[in-house]
Amino acid sequence: MLTRPVRISLMIVSGLIFFFIVTIGMIPGGLELEITPAHGDKPLLVLPLQPGEHFTVRYYHSVENAPIWEAHSLDEKGRIFIEEERYLKFGAGMGRMPGVGRMVRRGSYEVIEDMHMPTGNFILRIGSPGVDHTIIWRGVETNLSAVAPHVAVLFSARPVSLLYRTWHMMFPHVATPQPKNK
């Protein structure tokens, strides 16, 4: 049997640990982007992000068969923005929107930069292999056309707590791509 001072000490320590866990469970820890089939399956990708950090959707235009890159970011509330579009050839559905970003040339590429246009959560129908809808995040490429062709996927983002982020740093989500060893 524990003495009264030992029980009080254990209660204090337990209370402090509980307070610490609750506190880090409420402190913002960044953001998480989930790419999930629109009909509610398990996520295809789960990407931890910081506000302003980019992820890119690259694919090949169905008519022009030329690559297109769309850079996106999240703000601190988890809202998704398109930041830039880059392409080799002007194709159907491409081109500048009045009042959004500015058009520049980078080598052989046409680029609409400084767009910062909110998209919110959005649905993208993944193309066939060959269209190669690929997510590029922290240098890792994941070809969604290889794993979910013709599937409508939902891009949704949300803020996460420091506790959640810390847990997933130690135990990454199974759908979070890991950098390839060099």
C-alpha positions as CSV (number, residue, x, y, z in Angstrom):
1,M,0.0,0.0,0.0
2,L,1.3,3.4,-0.9
3,T,1.7,6.1,1.7
4,R,-0.4,9.3,1.4
5,P,2.5,11.5,0.3
6,V,3.4,9.0,-2.5
7,R,-0.2,8.9,-3.7
8,I,-0.4,12.7,-3.7
9,S,2.9,12.8,-5.7
10,L,1.6,10.3,-8.2
11,M,-1.7,12.3,-8.6
12,I,0.3,15.5,-9.2
13,V,2.6,13.8,-11.8
14,S,-0.4,12.1,-13.5
15,G,-2.2,15.5,-13.6
16,L,0.9,17.2,-15.1
17,I,1.2,14.5,-17.7
18,F,-2.5,14.8,-18.5
19,F,-2.2,18.6,-18.7
20,F,0.8,18.2,-21.0
21,I,-1.0,15.8,-23.4
22,V,-4.1,18.0,-23.5
23,T,-2.0,21.1,-24.1
24,I,0.0,19.6,-27.1
25,G,-3.3,18.2,-28.4
26,M,-4.6,21.8,-28.7
27,I,-1.4,23.5,-30.1
28,P,-1.4,23.8,-33.9
29,G,1.0,21.3,-35.5
30,G,0.6,22.0,-39.2
31,L,-1.7,20.7,-41.8
32,E,-2.6,17.4,-43.5
33,L,-3.8,16.9,-47.1
34,E,-5.7,13.8,-47.8
35,I,-6.3,12.5,-51.3
36,T,-9.2,10.0,-51.0
37,P,-11.5,8.4,-53.5
38,A,-14.6,10.6,-53.6
39,H,-16.8,7.7,-52.5
40,G,-15.1,7.3,-49.2
41,D,-12.4,4.7,-49.5
42,K,-9.1,4.7,-47.6
43,P,-6.8,7.6,-48.5
44,L,-4.5,7.1,-51.5
45,L,-2.2,9.7,-50.1
46,V,-1.8,11.6,-46.8
47,L,0.6,14.5,-46.9
48,P,1.7,16.4,-43.8
49,L,2.3,20.0,-44.8
50,Q,3.2,23.4,-43.3
51,P,1.3,26.6,-44.2
52,G,2.6,27.8,-47.6
53,E,4.4,24.6,-48.4
54,H,3.7,23.4,-52.0
55,F,2.6,20.1,-53.5
56,T,2.3,19.7,-57.3
57,V,-0.1,17.9,-59.6
58,R,1.6,17.0,-62.8
59,Y,-0.1,15.3,-65.8
60,Y,-0.1,15.1,-69.5
61,H,-2.7,17.1,-71.4
62,S,-5.1,14.7,-73.1
63,V,-5.0,16.5,-76.5
64,E,-1.6,18.0,-76.7
65,N,0.2,15.1,-74.8
66,A,2.4,17.8,-73.2
67,P,3.2,18.0,-69.5
68,I,1.4,20.4,-67.2
69,W,2.4,21.2,-63.6
70,E,0.0,22.8,-61.1
71,A,1.6,24.0,-57.8
72,H,-0.8,24.2,-54.9
73,S,-0.4,25.4,-51.3
74,L,-2.4,25.4,-48.0
75,D,-2.9,28.3,-45.7
76,E,-2.9,28.0,-41.9
77,K,-6.6,27.1,-41.9
78,G,-6.1,24.3,-44.4
79,R,-7.6,26.1,-47.4
80,I,-6.2,24.9,-50.7
81,F,-4.9,27.5,-53.2
82,I,-3.5,27.1,-56.7
83,E,-0.2,29.1,-56.9
84,E,1.1,28.4,-60.4
85,E,0.5,26.6,-63.7
86,R,3.3,25.7,-66.0
87,Y,3.1,24.1,-69.4
88,L,5.0,23.7,-72.7
89,K,2.1,24.2,-75.1
90,F,-1.1,26.1,-74.9
91,G,-3.9,23.5,-75.0
92,A,-7.7,23.2,-74.5
93,G,-8.5,24.5,-71.0
94,M,-5.2,26.2,-70.5
95,G,-4.3,29.8,-70.5
96,R,-4.5,32.9,-68.4
97,M,-7.6,34.0,-66.5
98,P,-8.1,37.8,-66.4
99,G,-7.0,39.2,-63.0
100,V,-5.4,36.0,-61.8
101,G,-1.6,35.8,-61.6
102,R,0.8,37.0,-64.3
103,M,2.0,35.2,-67.4
104,V,5.8,34.7,-67.8
105,R,8.1,32.6,-69.8
106,R,10.7,30.3,-68.2
107,G,12.8,28.8,-70.9
108,S,10.4,26.9,-73.1
109,Y,7.6,27.0,-70.5
110,E,4.6,29.3,-70.3
111,V,3.9,30.0,-66.6
112,I,1.1,31.6,-64.8
113,E,2.7,32.6,-61.5
114,D,1.5,34.4,-58.3
115,M,-2.0,33.1,-58.8
116,H,-2.8,32.4,-55.1
117,M,-6.4,31.5,-56.2
118,P,-8.5,29.6,-53.6
119,T,-9.8,26.2,-54.8
120,G,-11.0,24.9,-51.5
121,N,-11.3,21.1,-51.3
122,F,-11.7,19.8,-54.9
123,I,-12.4,16.7,-56.8
124,L,-10.1,15.5,-59.6
125,R,-10.9,12.6,-61.9
126,I,-7.7,10.7,-62.3
127,G,-6.7,9.9,-65.9
128,S,-5.5,6.7,-67.5
129,P,-1.9,5.6,-67.4
130,G,-0.3,7.9,-70.0
131,V,-2.1,10.9,-68.5
132,D,-0.1,10.1,-65.4
133,H,-1.7,12.3,-62.8
134,T,1.2,12.5,-60.4
135,I,1.5,14.2,-57.0
136,I,4.9,15.6,-56.3
137,W,5.6,16.3,-52.6
138,R,9.0,16.9,-51.0
139,G,10.7,15.4,-54.0
140,V,8.6,12.2,-53.9
141,E,6.4,11.4,-56.9
142,T,3.3,9.3,-56.6
143,N,1.5,8.4,-59.9
144,L,-2.2,8.2,-59.1
145,S,-3.0,7.1,-62.6
146,A,-1.1,3.9,-61.9
147,V,-3.1,3.1,-58.7
148,A,-6.5,4.7,-59.3
149,P,-7.2,5.3,-63.0
150,H,-10.6,6.8,-63.8
151,V,-11.4,7.4,-60.1
152,A,-12.7,10.7,-58.8
153,V,-10.6,11.7,-55.9
154,L,-11.2,14.3,-53.2
155,F,-8.3,16.7,-52.2
156,S,-9.1,17.9,-48.7
157,A,-7.0,19.5,-46.1
158,R,-7.3,20.3,-42.4
159,P,-5.2,21.7,-39.6
160,V,-3.8,19.1,-37.2
161,S,-2.6,19.4,-33.6
162,L,1.0,19.1,-32.5
163,L,0.2,15.9,-30.7
164,Y,-1.3,14.4,-33.9
165,R,1.7,15.6,-35.9
166,T,4.2,14.3,-33.4
167,W,2.5,10.9,-33.4
168,H,2.5,10.7,-37.2
169,M,6.2,11.7,-37.3
170,M,7.0,8.7,-35.2
171,F,4.4,6.4,-36.9
172,P,3.6,7.8,-40.4
173,H,0.3,7.1,-41.9
174,V,0.4,4.1,-44.3
175,A,-0.6,6.5,-47.2
176,T,2.2,9.0,-46.5
177,P,5.0,8.4,-49.1
178,Q,8.4,8.0,-47.7
179,P,11.5,9.5,-49.4
180,K,13.4,7.0,-51.4
181,N,16.9,6.1,-50.1
182,K,19.6,7.5,-52.3
